């Protein structure tokens, strides 16, 4: 009877289609985001019952080398695959064929280990890798190619990398250089800056305030240049100070997650103190995302809302009733079309449209707030449908966007652009930098509050109408954070951020920490997954996972204040914290 209820009796006339088929049909046809979110809570990935996740036919699974089938070998992390290949013996008659192949495989595995991704399994889906992991995998390919005279360009390869693993990454880059190549790295990591041969510092600010070379030369040369903010941090003249006092963690006011076994988590119990800035640390692959994103956040969402994605396996969750709201702030895009921008995402554009609709010229022509929306036919440019750009499908290449020939990128039709406010059209306002717009609309409290929160998180250099597809993951995350900052909160909110310092300079990290500390001062809780030592040393409470990545991780190595974690010998994070804490 249960099978009939779920799967139905058929799809013909008069047949019952089944609950699962009805839900699947609604999921495929509904256009309402709220409904999609609710339906997604009933869906989850299941392992194929035929191949058990191997993705191969029985004939392919039956071939074994050294006791392992190909799907079993590819499921091993790189570190164990190295051990397996090192101990693999072949018959003397097969050596002429096997030895060149084995040598190539062993070399490639060693390259992956040298760039710090030895915890990844060989069959890990590429779309599940972080930007930094993907770059390091590609870097391993470059090291192994043996090419000479190549210019390698890397954009923040240290993303998601623990300080323990920085030396190996830097060593891999130096090896590429020593082979006769050039390596150009865009980076904010201090260890990477100090290891480079030539440092170019751009500034002095961001956006229109930047674009100039402030200093260049060896790291020592830049650190002695007073015009360089980067140099002043490298020299120690500017620092991110330790907090004057750390907030006390209370066991009675905490969320406790017990028996977490998601991915590599080793049946751990973790206490998350409320009313604090808590940082989850550990080497890459130690289980931080499994603990916070895949288990805690999903379990809390289901407890608070009753719906949501299925959390990772755990025995119990206690203390969830002490928070009113959970807000996850990740690095996913704030929109997937050129129409989406900081103004629309934060809601400030709704208020700006009301300002234009209230002008005398707009009232005389009968223009309401909807006229100034590029999503409405009456006011937008119909050639580009309010996008300001036209997309050209390049088939096997990425789509190409070109400026609309009708509106020249302004997104609105001529009649709408004729309505000014203080001498600027609606398109001119969207071209303002956020810090400029804050001054322009200083007499409108709601607009000023929203824009002020964006400036506080270091986004003043971005224009109001900058397309979301041009924003980095770190910029998107800070826009989301600013949006939440501008809202009236209850004081019992849990904020979860995943590596919010991605793409941030020392000075931007300082500003971000001020914002996070202000959130906690209001009675909220901020939980951050982070590798940045300046953020870690500023936290009230640390949860350090490890001791290594992959199968050797998933354990709770240490928990406590930064000073307490620094005393734990088994903690890699603690070892790097000691010099910063004066130990």
C-alpha distance (Angstrom), angle and dihedral (degrees) to the residues before:
residue distance angle dihedral
X1 . . .
X2 3.81 . .
X3 3.81 90.6 .
X4 3.81 91.5 52.0
X5 3.80 91.6 49.5
X6 3.81 93.0 50.6
X7 3.83 102.0 33.5
X8 3.80 101.1 24.8
X9 3.79 131.3 -143.1
X10 3.79 97.3 -84.0
X11 3.78 142.8 -59.9
X12 3.76 100.9 -97.6
X13 3.78 127.6 106.9
X14 3.79 111.2 -61.9
X15 3.80 92.7 12.2
X16 3.80 123.9 123.4
X17 3.87 107.9 -120.8
X18 3.83 95.9 -156.3
X19 3.79 132.5 -116.5
X20 3.81 94.6 -90.7
X21 3.80 93.5 51.6
X22 3.81 91.0 47.7
X23 3.80 91.3 51.5
X24 3.81 91.8 45.7
X25 3.81 91.0 51.3
X26 3.80 92.2 49.5
X27 3.82 91.5 47.2
X28 3.83 90.0 53.3
X29 3.81 95.2 47.7
X30 3.82 108.3 33.4
X31 3.80 118.0 101.7
X32 3.81 98.8 -170.9
X33 3.84 112.0 105.6
X34 3.82 92.8 -151.1
X35 3.80 91.2 54.1
X36 3.81 91.9 46.3
X37 3.81 89.8 52.7
X38 3.79 91.4 50.8
X39 3.81 93.3 47.5
X40 3.81 90.9 47.0
X41 3.81 87.7 63.5
X42 3.82 88.8 68.4
X43 3.79 93.6 51.7
X44 3.79 129.3 79.9
X45 3.77 141.1 156.3
X46 3.80 115.9 -90.8
X47 3.79 128.1 -171.1
X48 3.79 115.1 -108.3
X49 3.84 106.9 -101.1
X50 3.81 92.1 -147.1
X51 3.82 103.0 52.9
X52 3.84 97.5 15.1
X53 3.79 91.3 -130.8
X54 3.81 96.7 -48.5
X55 3.85 92.3 112.8
X56 3.82 90.0 -149.5
X57 3.79 136.5 105.6
X58 3.84 119.0 -105.2
X59 3.81 90.9 -104.2
X60 3.83 92.2 57.9
X61 3.81 91.9 44.2
X62 3.78 92.0 53.4
X63 3.84 95.0 64.4
X64 3.80 111.1 93.3
X65 3.80 135.4 -174.9
X66 3.78 118.7 -169.7
X67 3.80 88.8 -6.8
X68 3.83 95.1 -56.4
X69 3.79 131.1 103.7
X70 3.81 117.3 -139.1
X71 3.82 93.5 -102.1
X72 3.82 90.6 50.8
X73 3.79 91.5 50.1
X74 3.80 93.4 48.1
X75 3.82 89.9 50.7
X76 3.82 90.3 62.6
X77 3.80 119.3 98.5
X78 3.80 114.2 -111.7
X79 3.83 91.9 -104.8
X80 3.83 93.1 57.2
X81 3.80 92.2 40.7
X82 3.82 87.9 57.8
X83 3.81 90.2 53.8
X84 3.81 91.8 46.7
X85 3.81 94.2 49.7
X86 3.82 91.8 45.0
X87 3.81 91.0 56.2
X88 3.80 96.8 40.9
X89 3.80 113.4 118.9
X90 3.79 125.4 -166.6
X91 3.77 131.1 -165.1
X92 3.85 114.5 -90.3
X93 3.78 90.5 -117.0
X94 3.82 90.6 57.1
X95 3.81 96.8 46.3
X96 3.84 97.4 93.3
X97 3.81 89.1 58.4
X98 3.79 100.2 34.3
X99 3.81 102.5 41.9
X100 3.85 98.3 67.9
X101 3.80 89.7 47.3
X102 3.80 94.1 46.9
X103 3.80 91.6 47.7
X104 3.79 91.2 52.8
X105 3.82 92.6 46.6
X106 3.82 92.9 48.3
X107 3.80 91.9 48.9
X108 3.79 93.2 50.3
X109 3.80 91.8 48.8
X110 3.80 90.2 50.3
X111 3.80 90.2 51.4
X112 3.82 90.0 54.6
X113 3.80 90.8 50.3
X114 3.80 92.1 49.0
X115 3.81 92.7 57.7
X116 3.80 92.0 51.1
X117 3.81 104.9 -103.4
X118 3.81 98.6 109.1
X119 3.82 89.4 123.3
X120 3.84 93.3 63.8
X121 3.79 118.1 98.7
X122 3.79 115.4 -125.4
X123 3.81 91.2 -121.3
X124 3.82 95.2 49.9
X125 3.85 108.6 135.6
X126 3.81 111.6 -109.4
X127 3.82 92.3 -133.5
X128 3.81 89.7 61.0
X129 3.82 93.0 59.1
X130 3.78 121.1 99.6
X131 3.79 119.0 -121.5
X132 3.79 91.1 -102.4
X133 3.82 93.3 48.5
X134 3.79 91.6 50.0
X135 3.80 91.3 50.1
X136 3.81 91.6 49.5
X137 3.80 91.9 50.3
X138 3.81 89.3 52.1
X139 3.79 89.3 45.4
X140 3.81 89.7 56.2
X141 3.80 87.8 54.6
X142 3.81 89.4 52.8
X143 3.79 92.9 50.5
X144 3.77 91.7 50.8
X145 3.79 95.7 47.5
X146 3.82 93.2 73.5
X147 3.80 91.7 -144.8
X148 3.81 120.6 160.4
X149 3.80 128.8 -153.6
X150 3.80 95.0 25.8
X151 3.81 124.5 138.6
X152 3.80 110.7 -139.1
X153 3.84 116.2 -161.0
X154 3.80 117.3 -164.2
X155 3.81 127.2 -178.2
X156 3.82 110.7 -150.1
X157 3.83 98.4 -36.2
X158 3.82 89.8 177.5
X159 3.83 92.0 71.6
X160 3.79 108.4 130.4
X161 3.80 92.5 6.7
X162 3.79 122.1 131.2
X163 3.83 116.2 -132.9
X164 3.82 87.5 -113.5
X165 3.80 89.6 66.0
X166 3.80 97.2 42.8
X167 3.80 93.1 88.7
X168 3.80 91.6 57.7
X169 3.81 92.1 49.6
X170 3.79 91.7 47.8
X171 3.79 89.5 47.5
X172 3.81 90.7 52.9
X173 3.81 91.2 51.2
X174 3.80 91.2 48.3
X175 3.79 89.3 51.1
X176 3.80 90.1 54.9
X177 3.81 88.7 50.8
X178 3.80 92.5 48.4
X179 3.80 90.3 53.1
X180 3.81 87.6 65.6
X181 3.80 100.5 -91.9
X182 3.81 133.3 121.8
X183 3.80 119.3 -121.2
X184 3.81 119.5 -160.2
X185 3.81 114.5 -172.9
X186 3.81 130.0 -174.5
X187 3.79 102.1 -153.8
X188 3.81 146.4 152.3
X189 3.81 96.9 -168.3
X190 3.80 112.6 117.1
X191 3.82 95.5 -146.2
X192 3.81 90.3 52.9
X193 3.81 91.2 50.0
X194 3.78 92.9 50.4
X195 3.82 91.9 49.1
X196 3.82 96.7 51.9
X197 3.80 125.2 101.1
X198 3.80 95.7 -140.5
X199 3.80 126.5 22.2
X200 3.82 124.1 -161.2
X201 3.80 114.8 -167.2
X202 3.81 118.4 -161.5
X203 3.78 125.7 -160.9
X204 2.90 151.9 21.3
X205 3.84 88.3 -147.5
X206 3.79 137.1 -16.9
X207 3.80 132.6 -79.7
X208 3.79 112.1 -2.6
X209 3.80 88.7 -3.7
X210 3.81 90.5 63.3
X211 3.78 137.8 44.6
X212 3.80 96.7 106.0
X213 3.79 130.8 107.5
X214 3.80 105.3 -116.3
X215 3.80 97.4 178.8
X216 3.78 141.3 -11.1
X217 3.76 137.6 -179.0
X218 3.77 133.7 71.6
X219 3.82 117.0 -14.2
X220 3.80 87.4 -104.2
X221 3.82 90.9 53.8
X222 3.81 91.7 51.1
X223 3.81 93.3 46.4
X224 3.81 89.6 58.1
X225 3.81 94.1 49.6
X226 3.85 108.8 99.3
X227 3.83 91.6 -161.3
X228 3.81 91.0 65.2
X229 3.80 118.4 83.0
X230 3.80 88.1 -167.0
X231 3.81 89.6 53.0
X232 3.79 91.8 50.9
X233 3.80 90.0 54.9
X234 3.82 91.3 46.3
X235 3.80 91.0 51.4
X236 3.81 92.6 48.2
X237 3.79 94.0 -116.7
X238 3.82 88.3 118.5
X239 3.80 120.5 37.0
X240 3.78 140.7 165.8
X241 3.80 101.2 -113.9
X242 3.77 127.0 -136.2
X243 3.82 113.8 -106.0
X244 3.79 114.1 -93.6
X245 3.82 90.0 -125.6
X246 3.79 136.3 1.8
X247 3.79 121.8 -127.7
X248 3.79 114.5 -113.3
X249 3.79 118.6 -109.9
X250 3.79 115.4 -135.5
X251 3.79 124.4 -158.2
X252 3.79 90.2 -152.2
X253 3.81 91.6 55.8
X254 3.77 100.3 47.3
X255 3.78 142.4 99.3
X256 3.81 111.7 -121.0
X257 3.81 121.1 -159.8
X258 3.79 113.5 -167.1
X259 3.78 133.4 -168.3
X260 3.81 97.6 10.3
X261 3.82 110.9 177.5
X262 3.82 102.2 161.2
X263 3.82 110.9 147.5
X264 3.82 105.1 -38.2
X265 3.84 98.4 -7.9
X266 3.81 107.8 129.2
X267 3.83 102.7 -139.5
X268 3.81 92.1 -76.6
X269 3.79 132.5 174.3
X270 3.80 115.1 -144.2
X271 3.79 130.3 -173.5
X272 3.82 117.6 -148.9
X273 3.83 109.0 -165.5
X274 3.81 114.5 -143.6
X275 3.80 123.5 -133.6
X276 3.81 91.8 35.3
X277 3.78 142.5 97.8
X278 3.80 100.2 -111.6
X279 3.79 123.4 -172.7
X280 3.82 125.0 -159.9
X281 3.79 109.5 -152.2
X282 3.79 140.1 172.3
X283 3.77 140.7 121.0
X284 3.80 119.2 -63.0
X285 3.80 111.0 -70.6
X286 3.80 94.7 17.4
X287 3.82 93.0 125.3
X288 3.82 104.4 -94.5
X289 3.81 96.5 133.2
X290 3.81 90.9 40.7
X291 3.80 90.1 55.3
X292 3.81 100.5 41.1
X293 3.81 108.5 25.3
X294 3.78 103.1 28.5
X295 3.82 100.0 35.3
X296 3.82 116.1 17.2
X297 3.83 98.9 35.9
X298 3.81 94.2 44.6
X299 3.81 93.2 45.4
X300 3.81 91.3 49.8
X301 3.82 91.7 47.1
X302 3.79 91.0 54.2
X303 3.81 91.6 45.0
X304 3.82 93.7 49.4
X305 3.82 101.0 36.0
X306 3.77 103.8 21.3
X307 3.82 91.6 -128.3
X308 3.78 137.2 67.6
X309 3.78 143.6 99.3
X310 3.79 116.9 -39.1
X311 3.82 110.4 -92.0
X312 3.78 123.9 -130.9
X313 3.81 116.5 -89.8
X314 3.82 115.3 -73.9
X315 3.81 136.9 147.5
X316 3.78 102.6 -130.2
X317 3.81 146.7 -9.3
X318 3.79 118.0 -152.1
X319 3.80 130.9 -176.5
X320 3.82 98.3 29.4
X321 3.81 90.9 126.8
X322 3.83 89.2 69.0
X323 3.82 92.8 72.7
X324 3.80 126.7 64.4
X325 3.78 99.6 -161.9
X326 3.81 142.3 16.0
X327 3.80 120.1 -148.8
X328 3.81 119.9 -173.7
X329 3.79 114.3 -162.6
X330 3.80 110.3 -168.1
X331 3.80 135.5 163.4
X332 3.79 98.0 -103.2
X333 3.83 114.4 127.5
X334 3.81 118.4 -84.3
X335 3.82 88.0 -134.5
X336 3.78 141.4 -5.3
X337 3.81 101.6 -136.8
X338 3.83 134.1 62.2
X339 3.83 88.1 -110.1
X340 3.79 92.4 69.2
X341 3.82 115.1 86.1
X342 3.83 141.0 148.5
X343 3.82 91.6 -84.3
X344 3.80 94.4 55.2
X345 3.81 95.8 39.7
X346 3.80 95.1 52.2
X347 3.81 93.0 42.7
X348 3.80 93.2 -122.5
X349 3.81 90.0 119.5
X350 3.82 90.2 65.7
X351 3.81 89.2 58.8
X352 3.81 93.1 44.1
X353 3.82 90.3 53.0
X354 3.79 89.1 53.8
X355 3.81 89.2 54.4
X356 3.81 91.6 54.1
X357 3.81 91.8 44.2
X358 3.80 88.3 55.0
X359 3.82 95.0 57.4
X360 3.80 118.5 108.4
X361 3.81 93.8 -117.6
X362 3.82 91.6 52.8
X363 3.80 93.2 48.8
X364 3.82 91.2 48.2
X365 3.83 90.4 54.5
X366 3.80 93.5 41.5
X367 3.80 94.0 -115.9
X368 3.81 114.2 160.6
X369 3.80 127.5 -167.2
X370 3.80 90.7 -85.8
X371 3.80 90.0 64.5
X372 3.83 89.0 68.7
X373 3.80 95.3 54.0
X374 3.79 119.5 101.0
X375 3.81 88.1 -149.7
X376 3.82 92.5 65.0
X377 3.81 122.2 79.0
X378 3.80 96.6 -138.4
X379 3.80 97.0 65.0
X380 3.78 107.5 21.6
X381 3.78 129.6 85.8
X382 3.79 105.2 -96.5
X383 3.80 95.1 -156.9
X384 3.81 91.8 67.6
X385 3.83 94.8 17.8
X386 3.78 91.8 -124.3
X387 3.79 96.9 -52.5
X388 3.79 97.1 108.9
X389 3.79 86.5 -139.6
X390 3.76 137.5 66.5
X391 3.77 121.2 -137.3
X392 3.78 119.3 -132.9
X393 3.79 114.1 -159.8
X394 3.82 107.5 -132.9
X395 3.82 93.4 -174.4
X396 3.84 102.9 -148.6
X397 3.83 93.5 20.6
X398 3.83 129.4 64.0
X399 3.79 113.8 -78.3
X400 3.80 114.5 -91.8
X401 3.83 122.7 -135.0
X402 3.82 119.9 -154.2
X403 3.81 129.0 -176.3
X404 3.80 113.2 -93.1
X405 3.85 108.2 -103.2
X406 3.82 92.2 -148.5
X407 3.80 103.4 52.8
X408 3.85 97.0 17.8
X409 3.78 90.9 -128.5
X410 3.83 96.2 -50.8
X411 3.85 92.6 115.2
X412 3.83 95.5 -146.5
X413 3.81 134.0 86.7
X414 3.81 123.1 -108.5
X415 3.82 96.3 -98.2
X416 3.80 92.8 54.2
X417 3.81 92.6 47.4
X418 3.82 90.0 54.4
X419 3.83 91.0 70.7
X420 3.84 109.1 89.8
X421 3.79 132.6 -167.9
X422 3.81 113.6 -162.9
X423 3.80 88.0 -18.4
X424 3.81 96.9 -51.9
X425 3.80 129.5 105.1
X426 3.80 122.1 -138.5
X427 3.83 88.7 -99.5
X428 3.82 91.1 51.6
X429 3.80 89.9 53.0
X430 3.81 91.2 52.6
X431 3.81 88.0 53.8
X432 3.82 91.7 56.7
X433 3.78 118.9 105.9
X434 3.79 111.8 -113.7
X435 3.82 92.2 -113.1
X436 3.83 89.4 51.3
X437 3.81 91.8 47.7
X438 3.81 90.3 51.3
X439 3.80 89.6 61.6
X440 3.82 93.0 39.7
X441 3.83 92.1 56.2
X442 3.81 98.0 33.5
X443 3.85 90.8 126.3
X444 3.82 92.1 60.8
X445 3.84 107.5 75.6
X446 3.82 97.7 -162.8
X447 3.82 93.4 49.5
X448 3.80 92.5 42.6
X449 3.82 91.7 51.3
X450 3.81 93.2 51.4
X451 3.80 93.3 46.2
X452 3.81 92.2 44.4
X453 3.81 90.6 57.5
X454 3.83 89.8 53.1
X455 3.80 91.0 50.9
X456 3.81 90.9 49.2
X457 3.80 91.9 58.7
X458 3.80 91.4 50.1
X459 3.81 99.5 -100.4
X460 3.82 97.5 119.4
X461 3.81 91.8 111.2
X462 3.83 94.7 61.5
X463 3.82 118.5 90.7
X464 3.79 119.1 -118.8
X465 3.79 92.4 -119.1
X466 3.80 99.4 40.5
X467 3.80 108.1 140.0
X468 3.79 114.4 -107.2
X469 3.80 91.2 -132.5
X470 3.83 89.0 67.6
X471 3.82 95.1 52.8
X472 3.79 121.2 99.4
X473 3.80 121.6 -126.5
X474 3.80 90.9 -104.7
X475 3.81 91.9 50.8
X476 3.81 91.3 48.9
X477 3.79 89.9 50.6
X478 3.81 93.1 51.4
X479 3.82 91.4 49.0
X480 3.81 88.7 54.1
X481 3.81 89.9 48.4
X482 3.81 91.5 50.0
X483 3.81 90.4 49.9
X484 3.79 90.7 54.9
X485 3.81 91.3 45.0
X486 3.80 91.0 57.3
X487 3.80 93.0 54.0
X488 3.78 124.1 90.2
X489 3.81 104.8 -108.2
X490 3.79 132.6 -164.8
X491 3.80 96.4 -128.0
X492 3.82 92.5 -117.9
X493 3.79 98.2 82.8
X494 3.80 125.5 130.4
X495 3.82 113.2 -145.0
X496 3.81 117.5 -163.3
X497 3.81 118.6 -164.8
X498 3.80 127.1 179.8
X499 3.82 112.4 -148.1
X500 3.82 96.9 -33.8
X501 3.83 91.8 178.5
X502 3.81 92.2 69.5
X503 3.80 107.0 131.1
X504 3.81 94.0 6.2
X505 3.80 128.1 134.5
X506 3.82 120.6 -139.4
X507 3.80 90.6 -96.9
X508 3.80 92.6 48.8
X509 3.81 89.9 51.2
X510 3.81 88.5 54.8
X511 3.83 90.6 53.2
X512 3.80 91.8 46.6
X513 3.80 91.8 51.5
X514 3.80 90.4 51.9
X515 3.82 89.1 54.8
X516 3.81 93.8 47.2
X517 3.80 92.5 47.4
X518 3.82 89.4 50.0
X519 3.81 90.0 54.0
X520 3.81 90.6 53.2
X521 3.81 91.6 46.5
X522 3.82 87.4 60.9
X523 3.80 90.3 60.6
X524 3.80 98.6 -94.0
X525 3.80 129.4 125.4
X526 3.81 122.7 -123.9
X527 3.81 118.6 -161.7
X528 3.79 114.8 -171.2
X529 3.81 132.2 -175.1
X530 3.77 103.0 -151.1
X531 3.81 147.7 155.6
X532 3.80 96.8 -172.5
X533 3.81 107.9 111.9
X534 3.81 93.7 -150.5
X535 3.81 89.8 59.7
X536 3.80 92.6 42.4
X537 3.81 93.7 51.9
X538 3.83 90.1 48.9
X539 3.82 95.2 54.2
X540 3.78 124.5 105.1
X541 3.79 93.9 -142.4
X542 3.82 133.9 19.6
X543 3.79 129.5 -155.7
X544 3.81 107.8 -166.1
X545 3.81 118.9 -166.6
X546 3.78 128.4 -168.5
X547 2.88 139.5 26.6
X548 3.82 85.3 -150.3
X549 3.79 136.3 -11.1
X550 3.78 130.9 -85.6
X551 3.80 116.1 2.0
X552 3.81 91.1 -2.7
X553 3.82 90.8 56.9
X554 3.77 136.7 59.3
X555 3.82 95.9 90.8
X556 3.79 127.7 117.3
X557 3.80 100.3 -115.1
X558 3.80 97.9 175.6
X559 3.80 141.9 -12.2
X560 3.78 128.2 -171.8
X561 3.78 141.6 68.7
X562 3.82 117.7 -25.2
X563 3.81 88.4 -103.4
X564 3.82 91.1 54.2
X565 3.82 93.9 46.4
X566 3.81 90.3 48.8
X567 3.82 88.3 62.3
X568 3.82 93.6 56.8
X569 3.80 108.3 99.1
X570 3.82 94.1 -159.7
X571 3.82 92.1 57.3
X572 3.80 116.1 95.6
X573 3.81 88.3 -168.2
X574 3.80 90.4 53.6
X575 3.78 91.5 52.9
X576 3.81 91.9 57.1
X577 3.80 92.1 42.6
X578 3.80 95.7 58.2
X579 3.82 97.8 77.3
X580 3.82 91.0 47.4
X581 3.79 91.4 52.0
X582 3.80 93.2 46.8
X583 3.81 94.0 -109.8
